[in-house]
Amino acid sequence: MLGEAGLLCACGRWQEGKSVDEIIRQRNEATDRIVNMGRVMRESGRCDQWFDGAEPGVRHIARDVNGPLCEAVVAECGYEDPAVAEVFRKGGPLYGDMTECGIGTAVDEDSPARDVEDLRMDVWGSNKLLAKELRKDAFEEEFHQLVLKDAAQGWMSEPAKASEAFLQARAVPGVGVQQGLKKDGSVKVRAVYNFSWSTPWPVDAVKRIPYKEAKARSVNGCTWLPEKLSHDHLDDLIWYCRQLVLLLGVVTALFKADIASAFRRIPLMPEHMWAAGIMYWYKGSIWTSVHKSCPFGAKASVFNWERVGRFLRTVARRLLHIGMFEYLDDYFAAEHPSVVEHAMECFAKVVRALLGDGAIAEDKLLWGSSLEILGVQVDLAWDRFTLRPSIAKMRKCLVVIKAALAEGGSLSPGCASKLAGRLQWACQFMFHRLGRAMIRPIYSQCHACNGFV
């Protein structure tokens, strides 16, 4: 099997010497074959049969997935993780030793996950301490609405006041984190769940245990990844753009696609839901709920999705001959400008055939010679490739920074994490190691107990 660089070069060489009409015709044939195969499987009832024996909640969350088509396409493209479709039928794990799937670099150390039984035995005590620690959240209304929305989708249980519902699942804190502003000027909030939280002290101790030790006792601390995962970055894209210019003799164009609610498309294993509870503050009371699909903030969720996400990238590269790149749920590629829109549409059709019609929204499909990718504006021209932080992202950073520096202002751990991520690319690109040192105080704030810097 070709390495990743070799596979990308093969995508470029596949286009070399072909006319635009020939590229479109062959991609149409590959796309239509997969889409038609999926349609036949759905109409014949094979999709429903594939879920026979699955737990009802798991089946409901993954109901749009075409399981038999996933298995057929996995075999056809020779994907390294042949059992990837099983996460939709059995659910993905929330903790424990993840299965080695061949999607990353093998970890040398043989250090399995911490035994989760300690957490199982102390559910009541852990929840009691968490309830005492919860405080009023600035975005509690927005967070509560997000929980209600997820519950309506079947991704979480209906939220209830802790006084009205005895939560048997081990809970972690849930908070709303500001992601910036919407087009209408209102605050955009994301729900974040801290699965690295654990009881800050043993019941018989008189002071808190160190942060690292507490984290090791958490759900994330009881999760071990046998492979080190790496994502595609803009450096990889620019390298490929240069190869295409040399091969095709034209300045390439770009397209991008975003998988909707990527983590939530993967159900949790029913036997792991005892560790998937949450608690949050809302209108003076403590509310609870339980995750039924992979939550944002769990280490295992990233691994579960990456198995699926890498599969979609492999399909694009090996069957559609698209030089696709992937960063979690974000996909981006470079193509001949005459076929870039068609390549984007082919990828979207295949993803929808595999994961359901709602997997990619139309407004998340964009293309052009100038495009914002991963928060960076990328402009391609004959004489140069230009990359700069997007205007919208820079404005979001300034809003957060000014709010934190204002009198009485604060920077919550969640906002600090988001801000550090936005600043990382520009700071490290311009100042290398010094750049990371410059934003170290912001990284330190990610683990702070309050919002004051």
Buried (B, 14 or more C-beta within 10 A) or exposed (E): EEEEEEBBBBBBEBBEEBEEEEBBEBBBEBBEEBBEBBEEBBEEEBBEEBBEEBBEBBBBBBBBBBBBBBBBBBEBBEBBBEEBBBBBBBBBBBBBBBBEBEBBEEEEEEEEBBEBEEBEEBBEEBBEBBBEEBEEBBBBEBBBBBBEEBBEEBBBBEBEEBEEBEBEBBBBBBBBBBBBBEEEEEBEBBBBBBBBBBBBEEEEEEEEBEEEEBBBBBBBBBBBBBBEBEBBBBEBBBEBBEBBBEBBEEBBBBBBBBBBBBBBBBBBBBEBBBBBBBBBBBEEEBBBBBBBBBBBBBBBBBBBBBBBBBBBBBBBBBBBBBBBBBBBBBBBBBBBBBBBBBBBBBBBBBBBBBBBEEBBEEEBBBBBBEBBBBBBBBBBEEEEBEBEBBEEBBEBBEBBBEEBEEEEBBBBBBBBBBBBBBBBBBBBBEEEEEBBEBBEEBBEBBEBEEBEB
